[in-house]
Amino acid sequence: MSFKRPAPSPSAGQLRGSLSDALGREQASADYGTNAAAAFSRPATIRARSDTVLVNLTAYNTAGEAYQTTDPERGGHRIDL
């Protein structure tokens, strides 16, 4: 898994990061908000969502196609694609 360094979003001070698999497909993205103005420490694995971090997950089928996503903005509901 590789981790893309969080980059500021269009809203100043907002941190976002993503984790990709060996094929470069995004498996998870996380919105850390302002990270409480603390220094950011990069996780080695996909972290669980929390009240302060929104995590969007994407699952792939055996053909390598995205078939399922979990969207925190929709209350963490799973969406079958």
C-alpha positions as CSV (number, residue, x, y, z in Angstrom):
1,M,0.0,0.0,0.0
2,S,1.2,3.5,-0.7
3,F,0.2,6.6,1.0
4,K,-0.2,10.0,-0.7
5,R,0.9,12.8,1.5
6,P,-2.1,14.9,2.6
7,A,-2.5,18.0,0.6
8,P,-4.3,21.2,1.6
9,S,-7.8,21.2,0.2
10,P,-9.4,24.3,-1.4
11,S,-10.4,25.3,2.1
12,A,-7.4,26.6,3.9
13,G,-6.0,24.4,6.6
14,Q,-7.9,21.3,5.6
15,L,-5.9,18.0,5.3
16,R,-6.8,15.1,3.0
17,G,-4.9,11.9,2.3
18,S,-5.3,8.6,0.4
19,L,-4.0,5.1,0.5
20,S,-3.5,3.1,-2.7
21,D,-2.9,-0.6,-3.4
22,A,0.0,-2.1,-5.3
23,L,-1.8,-1.4,-8.6
24,G,-2.2,2.3,-7.7
25,R,-6.0,2.0,-7.2
26,E,-7.2,4.3,-4.4
27,Q,-8.6,2.1,-1.6
28,A,-9.3,4.8,0.9
29,S,-9.3,8.6,1.3
30,A,-9.5,10.4,4.5
31,D,-10.5,14.0,5.3
32,Y,-8.7,15.1,8.5
33,G,-10.2,18.6,8.6
34,T,-7.8,20.8,10.4
35,N,-6.3,17.9,12.4
36,A,-6.9,20.1,15.4
37,A,-4.0,22.2,14.2
38,A,-1.6,19.4,15.3
39,A,1.3,18.0,13.3
40,F,0.1,15.3,11.0
41,S,1.4,11.7,11.4
42,R,1.0,9.5,8.4
43,P,-0.8,6.2,9.1
44,A,0.6,3.0,7.7
45,T,-2.8,1.4,7.2
46,I,-6.3,2.5,6.5
47,R,-7.6,4.0,9.6
48,A,-11.1,3.7,11.0
49,R,-13.4,6.6,10.6
50,S,-14.1,8.7,13.7
51,D,-15.9,11.8,14.7
52,T,-12.9,13.8,13.5
53,V,-11.8,11.9,10.4
54,L,-14.0,11.0,7.5
55,V,-12.9,7.9,5.6
56,N,-14.2,6.9,2.2
57,L,-13.4,3.3,1.2
58,T,-13.5,1.7,-2.3
59,A,-13.6,-2.1,-2.9
60,Y,-12.6,-3.8,-6.2
61,N,-13.9,-7.0,-7.8
62,T,-11.6,-9.7,-9.3
63,A,-11.6,-7.9,-12.6
64,G,-10.1,-4.8,-10.9
65,E,-13.3,-2.7,-11.2
66,A,-14.6,-0.6,-8.4
67,Y,-17.8,-2.2,-7.2
68,Q,-18.5,-0.7,-3.8
69,T,-17.8,2.4,-1.9
70,T,-18.5,3.6,1.6
71,D,-19.2,7.3,1.8
72,P,-18.9,9.1,5.2
73,E,-20.9,12.0,3.9
74,R,-23.9,9.7,3.5
75,G,-23.7,8.4,7.0
76,G,-21.2,5.7,6.2
77,H,-23.6,3.9,3.9
78,R,-22.3,1.3,1.5
79,I,-23.0,2.1,-2.1
80,D,-22.9,-0.7,-4.7
81,L,-21.7,0.6,-8.1
